[in-house]
Amino acid sequence: MNVTALLHDCSAEGETGYAATCIEFPEANGQGESVEECLDDLRAAVQTVLEYRRQTAAESLGKGERLEMLTA
């Protein structure tokens, strides 16, 4: 799966480092001193959101329902 990161250079506000938000999962955010560190942090946040959503869905399955993984 590919997702889109909106990357922000914090030097525009007189700070150091970078911040990022995932367009597809806006609750996932990352930060870091380098672009690579920031994007790694964002990847971890996206994974956390996906795991949370899967767990929540698994807990709310009705009779005759199941979850299936697919590649998008």
N, CA, C and O atoms as a GROMACS GRO file, in nm:
protein
  288
    1MET      N    1   0.085  -0.117   0.000
    1MET     CA    2   0.000   0.000   0.000
    1MET      C    3   0.089   0.123   0.000
    1MET      O    4   0.188   0.129   0.073
    2ASN      N    5   0.055   0.218  -0.079
    2ASN     CA    6   0.125   0.346  -0.082
    2ASN      C    7   0.033   0.452  -0.022
    2ASN      O    8  -0.086   0.455  -0.051
    3VAL      N    9   0.090   0.537   0.060
    3VAL     CA   10   0.016   0.650   0.116
    3VAL      C   11   0.094   0.777   0.088
    3VAL      O   12   0.211   0.773   0.050
    4THR      N   13   0.028   0.890   0.107
    4THR     CA   14   0.087   1.019   0.074
    4THR      C   15   0.122   1.095   0.200
    4THR      O   16   0.040   1.110   0.290
    5ALA      N   17   0.246   1.144   0.207
    5ALA     CA   18   0.290   1.223   0.321
    5ALA      C   19   0.296   1.370   0.282
    5ALA      O   20   0.349   1.407   0.178
    6LEU      N   21   0.240   1.454   0.368
    6LEU     CA   22   0.254   1.598   0.354
    6LEU      C   23   0.367   1.638   0.448
    6LEU      O   24   0.351   1.635   0.570
    7LEU      N   25   0.481   1.675   0.391
    7LEU     CA   26   0.602   1.704   0.468
    7LEU      C   27   0.617   1.854   0.488
    7LEU      O   28   0.601   1.933   0.395
    8HIS      N   29   0.650   1.892   0.612
    8HIS     CA   30   0.665   2.033   0.645
    8HIS      C   31   0.804   2.057   0.704
    8HIS      O   32   0.843   1.992   0.800
    9ASP      N   33   0.878   2.150   0.645
    9ASP     CA   34   1.009   2.191   0.695
    9ASP      C   35   0.986   2.295   0.805
    9ASP      O   36   0.939   2.406   0.777
   10CYS      N   37   1.017   2.259   0.928
   10CYS     CA   38   0.987   2.346   1.042
   10CYS      C   39   1.076   2.468   1.051
   10CYS      O   40   1.052   2.556   1.134
   11SER      N   41   1.180   2.478   0.966
   11SER     CA   42   1.267   2.595   0.969
   11SER      C   43   1.192   2.722   0.929
   11SER      O   44   1.235   2.833   0.960
   12ALA      N   45   1.080   2.706   0.860
   12ALA     CA   46   0.998   2.822   0.821
   12ALA      C   47   0.945   2.895   0.944
   12ALA      O   48   0.913   3.014   0.937
   13GLU      N   49   0.935   2.823   1.057
   13GLU     CA   50   0.890   2.884   1.183
   13GLU      C   51   1.006   2.909   1.279
   13GLU      O   52   0.985   2.940   1.396
   14GLY      N   53   1.128   2.896   1.229
   14GLY     CA   54   1.245   2.918   1.313
   14GLY      C   55   1.281   2.800   1.400
   14GLY      O   56   1.361   2.814   1.493
   15GLU      N   57   1.223   2.683   1.373
   15GLU     CA   58   1.252   2.561   1.449
   15GLU      C   59   1.336   2.469   1.363
   15GLU      O   60   1.360   2.497   1.245
   16THR      N   61   1.379   2.358   1.420
   16THR     CA   62   1.457   2.261   1.344
   16THR      C   63   1.372   2.138   1.318
   16THR      O   64   1.275   2.112   1.389
   17GLY      N   65   1.410   2.062   1.217
   17GLY     CA   66   1.345   1.936   1.190
   17GLY      C   67   1.228   1.946   1.094
   17GLY      O   68   1.205   2.048   1.029
   18TYR      N   69   1.155   1.834   1.088
   18TYR     CA   70   1.044   1.819   0.995
   18TYR      C   71   0.923   1.759   1.065
   18TYR      O   72   0.936   1.688   1.165
   19ALA      N   73   0.807   1.788   1.012
   19ALA     CA   74   0.683   1.729   1.060
   19ALA      C   75   0.608   1.678   0.937
   19ALA      O   76   0.620   1.735   0.829
   20ALA      N   77   0.531   1.570   0.955
   20ALA     CA   78   0.457   1.514   0.842
   20ALA      C   79   0.322   1.463   0.888
   20ALA      O   80   0.304   1.419   1.002
   21THR      N   81   0.227   1.469   0.796
   21THR     CA   82   0.093   1.414   0.816
   21THR      C   83   0.063   1.324   0.698
   21THR      O   84   0.106   1.351   0.586
   22CYS      N   85  -0.010   1.218   0.723
   22CYS     CA   86  -0.051   1.127   0.616
   22CYS      C   87  -0.185   1.174   0.562
   22CYS      O   88  -0.281   1.190   0.638
   23ILE      N   89  -0.193   1.197   0.432
   23ILE     CA   90  -0.316   1.247   0.370
   23ILE      C   91  -0.430   1.147   0.388
   23ILE      O   92  -0.543   1.186   0.419
   24GLU      N   93  -0.402   1.019   0.370
   24GLU     CA   94  -0.506   0.917   0.379
   24GLU      C   95  -0.547   0.884   0.523
   24GLU      O   96  -0.660   0.842   0.548
   25PHE      N   97  -0.456   0.903   0.616
   25PHE     CA   98  -0.482   0.877   0.758
   25PHE      C   99  -0.440   1.002   0.837
   25PHE      O  100  -0.333   1.004   0.897
   26PRO      N  101  -0.523   1.106   0.838
   26PRO     CA  102  -0.483   1.233   0.898
   26PRO      C  103  -0.452   1.226   1.047
   26PRO      O  104  -0.390   1.317   1.102
   27GLU      N  105  -0.495   1.120   1.114
   27GLU     CA  106  -0.462   1.107   1.256
   27GLU      C  107  -0.319   1.055   1.277
   27GLU      O  108  -0.271   1.050   1.390
   28ALA      N  109  -0.252   1.016   1.168
   28ALA     CA  110  -0.113   0.970   1.175
   28ALA      C  111  -0.020   1.087   1.145
   28ALA      O  112  -0.029   1.149   1.039
   29ASN      N  113   0.068   1.115   1.238
   29ASN     CA  114   0.164   1.225   1.224
   29ASN      C  115   0.303   1.176   1.259
   29ASN      O  116   0.320   1.082   1.336
   30GLY      N  117   0.403   1.241   1.200
   30GLY     CA  118   0.542   1.208   1.230
   30GLY      C  119   0.625   1.332   1.245
   30GLY      O  120   0.588   1.440   1.200
   31GLN      N  121   0.739   1.315   1.310
   31GLN     CA  122   0.833   1.425   1.324
   31GLN      C  123   0.974   1.370   1.337
   31GLN      O  124   0.993   1.255   1.377
   32GLY      N  125   1.072   1.452   1.303
   32GLY     CA  126   1.211   1.409   1.314
   32GLY      C  127   1.305   1.520   1.273
   32GLY      O  128   1.265   1.619   1.212
   33GLU      N  129   1.430   1.502   1.308
   33GLU     CA  130   1.532   1.601   1.276
   33GLU      C  131   1.570   1.597   1.128
   33GLU      O  132   1.613   1.698   1.072
   34SER      N  133   1.553   1.482   1.063
   34SER     CA  134   1.581   1.470   0.920
   34SER      C  135   1.454   1.424   0.849
   34SER      O  136   1.360   1.377   0.914
   35VAL      N  137   1.451   1.437   0.718
   35VAL     CA  138   1.336   1.391   0.641
   35VAL      C  139   1.317   1.241   0.661
   35VAL      O  140   1.206   1.195   0.683
   36GLU      N  141   1.426   1.166   0.654
   36GLU     CA  142   1.418   1.020   0.670
   36GLU      C  143   1.361   0.983   0.808
   36GLU      O  144   1.274   0.897   0.817
   37GLU      N  145   1.411   1.046   0.913
   37GLU     CA  146   1.362   1.019   1.048
   37GLU      C  147   1.214   1.054   1.060
   37GLU      O  148   1.138   0.980   1.122
   38CYS      N  149   1.174   1.164   1.003
   38CYS     CA  150   1.035   1.207   1.006
   38CYS      C  151   0.945   1.107   0.934
   38CYS      O  152   0.840   1.070   0.985
   39LEU      N  153   0.986   1.064   0.816
   39LEU     CA  154   0.905   0.969   0.739
   39LEU      C  155   0.900   0.832   0.807
   39LEU      O  156   0.797   0.765   0.801
   40ASP      N  157   1.009   0.790   0.870
   40ASP     CA  158   1.008   0.664   0.947
   40ASP      C  159   0.908   0.674   1.062
   40ASP      O  160   0.835   0.579   1.090
   41ASP      N  161   0.905   0.789   1.129
   41ASP     CA  162   0.811   0.811   1.238
   41ASP      C  163   0.667   0.808   1.187
   41ASP      O  164   0.578   0.754   1.253
   42LEU      N  165   0.645   0.868   1.071
   42LEU     CA  166   0.512   0.868   1.010
   42LEU      C  167   0.470   0.726   0.971
   42LEU      O  168   0.354   0.688   0.991
   43ARG      N  169   0.562   0.649   0.914
   43ARG     CA  170   0.531   0.509   0.880
   43ARG      C  171   0.484   0.432   1.003
   43ARG      O  172   0.386   0.357   0.997
   44ALA      N  173   0.554   0.450   1.112
   44ALA     CA  174   0.516   0.382   1.237
   44ALA      C  175   0.378   0.427   1.284
   44ALA      O  176   0.300   0.346   1.333
   45ALA      N  177   0.348   0.554   1.269
   45ALA     CA  178   0.216   0.606   1.309
   45ALA      C  179   0.106   0.548   1.222
   45ALA      O  180  -0.001   0.515   1.272
   46VAL      N  181   0.130   0.536   1.092
   46VAL     CA  182   0.032   0.477   1.002
   46VAL      C  183   0.007   0.331   1.041
   46VAL      O  184  -0.108   0.287   1.045
   47GLN      N  185   0.113   0.258   1.070
   47GLN     CA  186   0.098   0.118   1.113
   47GLN      C  187   0.016   0.108   1.241
   47GLN      O  188  -0.067   0.018   1.256
   48THR      N  189   0.039   0.199   1.334
   48THR     CA  190  -0.037   0.201   1.459
   48THR      C  191  -0.185   0.225   1.433
   48THR      O  192  -0.271   0.160   1.492
   49VAL      N  193  -0.216   0.319   1.345
   49VAL     CA  194  -0.356   0.348   1.310
   49VAL      C  195  -0.420   0.224   1.246
   49VAL      O  196  -0.532   0.187   1.282
   50LEU      N  197  -0.350   0.160   1.153
   50LEU     CA  198  -0.404   0.041   1.088
   50LEU      C  199  -0.428  -0.072   1.188
   50LEU      O  200  -0.533  -0.137   1.184
   51GLU      N  201  -0.334  -0.095   1.278
   51GLU     CA  202  -0.350  -0.199   1.379
   51GLU      C  203  -0.469  -0.169   1.469
   51GLU      O  204  -0.547  -0.259   1.502
   52TYR      N  205  -0.484  -0.044   1.510
   52TYR     CA  206  -0.597  -0.005   1.594
   52TYR      C  207  -0.730  -0.029   1.521
   52TYR      O  208  -0.824  -0.083   1.579
   53ARG      N  209  -0.737   0.012   1.396
   53ARG     CA  210  -0.862  -0.005   1.320
   53ARG      C  211  -0.894  -0.152   1.300
   53ARG      O  212  -1.010  -0.192   1.308
   54ARG      N  213  -0.792  -0.235   1.273
   54ARG     CA  214  -0.815  -0.379   1.257
   54ARG      C  215  -0.864  -0.441   1.387
   54ARG      O  216  -0.957  -0.523   1.387
   55GLN      N  217  -0.802  -0.403   1.497
   55GLN     CA  218  -0.842  -0.457   1.627
   55GLN      C  219  -0.985  -0.416   1.660
   55GLN      O  220  -1.064  -0.499   1.706
   56THR      N  221  -1.020  -0.291   1.636
   56THR     CA  222  -1.155  -0.241   1.662
   56THR      C  223  -1.256  -0.316   1.575
   56THR      O  224  -1.363  -0.353   1.623
   57ALA      N  225  -1.222  -0.337   1.449
   57ALA     CA  226  -1.312  -0.409   1.359
   57ALA      C  227  -1.328  -0.554   1.404
   57ALA      O  228  -1.440  -0.607   1.402
   58ALA      N  229  -1.219  -0.618   1.445
   58ALA     CA  230  -1.225  -0.757   1.490
   58ALA      C  231  -1.315  -0.771   1.612
   58ALA      O  232  -1.387  -0.870   1.626
   59GLU      N  233  -1.310  -0.674   1.700
   59GLU     CA  234  -1.390  -0.679   1.822
   59GLU      C  235  -1.538  -0.655   1.796
   59GLU      O  236  -1.621  -0.688   1.881
   60SER      N  237  -1.573  -0.600   1.682
   60SER     CA  238  -1.713  -0.568   1.654
   60SER      C  239  -1.776  -0.658   1.547
   60SER      O  240  -1.882  -0.626   1.494
   61LEU      N  241  -1.711  -0.770   1.516
   61LEU     CA  242  -1.765  -0.861   1.415
   61LEU      C  243  -1.898  -0.920   1.459
   61LEU      O  244  -1.916  -0.959   1.574
   62GLY      N  245  -1.991  -0.925   1.365
   62GLY     CA  246  -2.120  -0.987   1.391
   62GLY      C  247  -2.118  -1.133   1.351
   62GLY      O  248  -2.020  -1.183   1.296
   63LYS      N  249  -2.226  -1.201   1.380
   63LYS     CA  250  -2.239  -1.342   1.346
   63LYS      C  251  -2.227  -1.358   1.195
   63LYS      O  252  -2.293  -1.288   1.118
   64GLY      N  253  -2.142  -1.450   1.152
   64GLY     CA  254  -2.122  -1.476   1.010
   64GLY      C  255  -2.025  -1.381   0.942
   64GLY      O  256  -2.004  -1.392   0.821
   65GLU      N  257  -1.966  -1.288   1.015
   65GLU     CA  258  -1.870  -1.193   0.956
   65GLU      C  259  -1.727  -1.234   0.990
   65GLU      O  260  -1.701  -1.296   1.093
   66ARG      N  261  -1.636  -1.199   0.902
   66ARG     CA  262  -1.493  -1.222   0.926
   66ARG      C  263  -1.415  -1.116   0.852
   66ARG      O  264  -1.467  -1.051   0.761
   67LEU      N  265  -1.293  -1.098   0.890
   67LEU     CA  266  -1.204  -1.003   0.824
   67LEU      C  267  -1.114  -1.079   0.727
   67LEU      O  268  -1.070  -1.191   0.756
   68GLU      N  269  -1.087  -1.019   0.613
   68GLU     CA  270  -0.997  -1.074   0.513
   68GLU      C  271  -0.895  -0.967   0.478
   68GLU      O  272  -0.932  -0.851   0.459
   69MET      N  273  -0.770  -1.003   0.469
   69MET     CA  274  -0.665  -0.910   0.429
   69MET      C  275  -0.654  -0.911   0.276
   69MET      O  276  -0.666  -1.015   0.213
   70LEU      N  277  -0.633  -0.792   0.218
   70LEU     CA  278  -0.611  -0.782   0.075
   70LEU      C  279  -0.504  -0.680   0.047
   70LEU      O  280  -0.476  -0.592   0.130
   71THR      N  281  -0.446  -0.690  -0.068
   71THR     CA  282  -0.344  -0.595  -0.111
   71THR      C  283  -0.410  -0.492  -0.200
   71THR      O  284  -0.479  -0.526  -0.297
   72ALA      N  285  -0.389  -0.367  -0.167
   72ALA     CA  286  -0.448  -0.259  -0.247
   72ALA      C  287  -0.342  -0.190  -0.328
   72ALA      O  288  -0.373  -0.096  -0.402
   0.00000   0.00000   0.00000
